[in-house]
Amino acid sequence: MRKEWREYHSENGEIWEIFADTSDNEKKEDLISRSGSNAIMRKYMKTLDYIQVTIIPCARIIDDIKKREGKEKYFRLKINLLNGEDWFGISSSFFDKEEIEKLSNMFIGLTKRQAERIWIAKKLGNFNTNRLDL
C-alpha cells in the first residue's frame, strides 16, 4: 500500500498535514483546520524510499498443558518501504524488548540503501521473503 503526505493551507496561514494511503479519497474534514478554517491550497507529496519500521511480537506456547512460553526473546524486526515498493526484510532472529528497541531505532529515518547496509552488516536475514530458516 502506497502512502503519501497531504499538506493543506488556509487563508489564515494555518498548515496541517495528513498521512494517508494514496488510494484513500480525500474527506471533507481533511479540508478544515482544527480552528475551522477551510483549505485554500493543497499539496500531495510522495514518501520516496524511506523505511517503515515494525516490531512484530512473536511469543509462542510450546507446552499445551503447562502453557509455558517457549522463548525468552519475543520480538522480530520488519522493515519495508512507505512508497509501496515490494521490498521488505524480516529478522531471522528473535530479540528481547531492550534489544528490539535499540535495533528498531537504528532504522528510523533511513532510506532503502542506508537500511540495506545496516541490515546486512547486522546479519539480520534475507530480503523479500517470509520464510525464515532458523
C-alpha positions in Angstrom: 0.0 0.0 0.0 1.5 3.3 -1.0 1.5 6.3 1.3 1.6 10.0 0.8 1.6 13.2 2.7 -1.2 15.7 2.0 -0.4 19.2 3.1 -3.2 21.9 3.4 -3.0 25.7 3.8 -5.7 28.1 4.9 -6.1 31.9 4.3 -5.1 32.4 7.9 -1.7 30.9 7.4 -2.6 27.6 9.1 -0.9 24.5 7.8 -1.8 20.9 8.5 -0.7 17.5 7.1 -2.4 14.2 6.7 -0.5 10.9 6.2 -2.8 8.7 4.1 -2.9 5.8 1.7 -2.8 7.1 -1.9 -6.0 5.1 -2.6 -7.9 6.9 0.1 -10.3 9.5 -1.1 -10.0 13.0 0.5 -12.6 13.6 3.2 -14.5 16.8 3.9 -12.9 17.0 7.3 -9.4 16.8 5.8 -10.1 20.2 4.2 -10.9 22.0 7.5 -8.2 23.1 10.1 -8.7 22.4 13.8 -9.9 26.0 14.2 -12.5 25.6 11.4 -10.7 27.4 8.5 -11.1 26.0 5.0 -8.1 24.9 3.0 -7.4 27.1 0.0 -4.4 25.2 -1.2 -3.2 21.6 -1.0 -0.1 19.7 -2.0 0.5 16.0 -2.3 4.0 14.6 -1.5 5.3 11.2 -2.2 7.2 9.3 0.6 10.0 8.3 -1.7 12.2 5.4 -0.4 12.0 5.9 3.3 11.8 3.0 5.7 8.9 2.0 7.9 9.9 0.0 11.0 7.6 -2.6 12.6 8.2 -4.6 15.7 6.5 -8.0 15.5 5.6 -9.7 18.7 6.3 -13.5 18.4 5.5 -15.2 21.7 4.7 -18.9 21.3 3.2 -21.5 23.6 5.0 -24.8 23.3 3.5 -26.8 26.2 -0.3 -27.1 25.9 -0.6 -28.5 29.5 1.5 -26.0 31.4 1.1 -23.1 29.0 4.8 -22.2 29.2 6.2 -19.7 26.7 8.9 -21.3 24.6 11.2 -18.4 24.0 12.7 -15.7 26.2 13.0 -13.4 23.3 9.7 -12.5 21.7 10.2 -9.9 19.0 11.3 -9.7 15.4 12.0 -6.6 13.3 10.4 -5.9 10.0 11.4 -3.0 7.7 9.6 -2.0 4.5 9.2 1.0 2.2 6.5 3.6 2.7 6.3 4.2 -1.1 4.7 0.7 -1.6 7.6 -0.8 -3.5 7.7 -4.6 -3.0 10.7 -4.7 -0.7 11.0 -5.8 2.9 13.1 -7.6 5.5 12.0 -9.7 8.5 14.7 -10.5 11.0 15.6 -14.2 11.2 16.4 -13.8 14.9 14.3 -13.0 17.9 15.1 -10.1 20.3 14.1 -9.1 23.8 12.3 -5.8 24.4 15.5 -3.8 25.1 17.3 -5.2 22.1 14.4 -4.7 19.7 14.0 -1.0 20.8 17.7 -0.3 20.1 17.7 -2.2 16.8 14.5 -0.5 15.6 15.8 3.0 16.4 18.8 2.3 14.1 16.4 2.2 11.0 14.2 5.2 11.7 14.6 8.0 9.2 16.7 5.9 6.8 16.4 5.4 3.0 16.3 1.9 1.5 20.0 2.0 0.6 21.1 3.0 4.1 18.8 0.4 5.7 20.1 -2.4 3.5 23.7 -1.6 4.6 22.8 -1.8 8.3 20.6 -4.9 7.8 23.4 -6.7 6.0 26.1 -5.6 8.5 24.0 -6.8 11.4 23.3 -10.1 9.6 19.5 -9.8 10.2 18.4 -12.0 7.4 17.3 -12.0 3.8 15.1 -9.5 1.9 11.8 -10.1 0.3 10.9 -13.5 1.9 8.5 -14.6 4.6 10.4 -17.9 5.0 12.8 -17.7 8.0 15.0 -20.7 8.2 16.5 -20.9 11.7 
